[in-house]
Amino acid sequence: MSGPDQWPQPDARSDTAGGPKYNPRTDTYVGSFDERPASIAVTEALASIRHCDPIELEPLYHSIDPEALDAIVDSGDSDLRATFRIDGFEITVTGHGRLEITPPSA
């Protein structure tokens, strides 16, 4: 696993300003993005969840092509759902500008 040694256990206080919000019923963080590219939003959301600086994370391109992700999301297809994994986190990005991040199972 790259980045910080261990990601913190989710709780109600794990939400940071502008970061994704944790839903304990679904064990998923949910956030949104509008003006930022999807690749930047994913990186910022993971850093927020893991309580670290984005530069401490493994580069996004090790898991997915960031330019391709941005192009697909920018295509305007509101029914789009792209799902991929980074460091055990399952990430779904939608054409509506929604991020859903499920942490690795304990």
C-alpha positions as CSV (number, residue, x, y, z in Angstrom):
1,M,0.0,0.0,0.0
2,S,1.4,3.4,-0.9
3,G,0.9,6.7,0.9
4,P,0.3,6.8,4.7
5,D,0.9,3.5,6.5
6,Q,-2.8,3.0,7.5
7,W,-5.9,4.9,6.5
8,P,-7.9,6.0,9.5
9,Q,-11.1,4.2,10.5
10,P,-14.1,6.2,9.2
11,D,-16.2,8.1,11.7
12,A,-18.4,11.2,11.7
13,R,-15.4,13.4,12.3
14,S,-13.5,12.1,9.2
15,D,-15.3,14.6,6.9
16,T,-13.1,17.5,6.1
17,A,-14.2,20.8,4.6
18,G,-15.2,20.1,1.0
19,G,-14.2,16.4,1.3
20,P,-16.4,13.5,0.7
21,K,-18.9,12.6,3.5
22,Y,-18.9,9.2,5.1
23,N,-22.2,7.2,5.1
24,P,-21.9,4.5,7.8
25,R,-24.9,2.6,6.5
26,T,-23.2,1.9,3.1
27,D,-19.6,2.2,4.3
28,T,-19.0,4.6,1.5
29,Y,-17.7,8.1,1.2
30,V,-19.7,10.3,-1.2
31,G,-18.6,13.5,-2.7
32,S,-19.1,15.6,-5.8
33,F,-17.1,17.6,-8.3
34,D,-18.2,20.1,-10.9
35,E,-15.5,22.5,-12.2
36,R,-12.5,20.2,-11.3
37,P,-11.4,17.4,-13.6
38,A,-12.5,14.0,-12.3
39,S,-8.9,12.9,-11.9
40,I,-8.2,15.8,-9.5
41,A,-11.4,15.2,-7.6
42,V,-10.5,11.6,-7.1
43,T,-7.0,12.4,-5.8
44,E,-8.3,15.2,-3.5
45,A,-11.0,12.9,-2.1
46,L,-8.6,10.0,-1.4
47,A,-6.2,12.4,0.3
48,S,-9.1,13.8,2.4
49,I,-10.2,10.3,3.4
50,R,-6.6,9.2,4.2
51,H,-5.8,12.4,6.0
52,C,-2.7,13.1,3.9
53,D,-1.4,15.4,1.3
54,P,-2.2,14.4,-2.3
55,I,1.5,14.1,-3.1
56,E,1.8,11.3,-0.5
57,L,-0.5,9.1,-2.6
58,E,0.6,6.7,-5.3
59,P,0.2,8.5,-8.6
60,L,-3.3,8.0,-10.1
61,Y,-1.8,6.9,-13.4
62,H,-0.5,3.7,-11.7
63,S,-4.2,2.6,-11.5
64,I,-6.0,4.4,-14.3
65,D,-5.2,6.8,-17.1
66,P,-6.2,10.2,-15.6
67,E,-6.6,11.9,-19.0
68,A,-8.9,9.1,-20.3
69,L,-11.0,9.4,-17.1
70,D,-11.3,13.1,-17.5
71,A,-12.3,12.8,-21.2
72,I,-14.9,10.1,-20.5
73,V,-16.5,12.2,-17.7
74,D,-16.3,15.3,-19.8
75,S,-18.1,13.5,-22.7
76,G,-21.4,14.8,-21.3
77,D,-22.9,11.3,-20.8
78,S,-24.9,11.7,-17.6
79,D,-25.5,8.0,-17.4
80,L,-21.8,7.3,-17.2
81,R,-20.4,5.2,-14.3
82,A,-16.7,4.4,-14.2
83,T,-15.5,2.1,-11.4
84,F,-11.9,1.3,-10.6
85,R,-9.7,0.4,-7.7
86,I,-6.8,2.3,-6.1
87,D,-4.9,0.9,-3.1
88,G,-7.9,-1.3,-2.3
89,F,-10.4,1.6,-2.4
90,E,-13.2,1.1,-4.9
91,I,-14.0,4.3,-6.7
92,T,-17.0,5.1,-8.8
93,V,-17.2,8.4,-10.8
94,T,-20.4,9.3,-12.5
95,G,-21.3,11.6,-15.4
96,H,-23.3,13.7,-12.9
97,G,-20.1,14.7,-11.1
98,R,-20.6,12.3,-8.2
99,L,-17.8,10.3,-6.4
100,E,-18.4,7.2,-4.4
101,I,-15.4,5.7,-2.6
102,T,-15.6,2.4,-0.6
103,P,-12.7,1.7,1.7
104,P,-10.9,-1.6,1.7
105,S,-12.5,-4.3,3.7
106,A,-10.9,-4.8,7.1
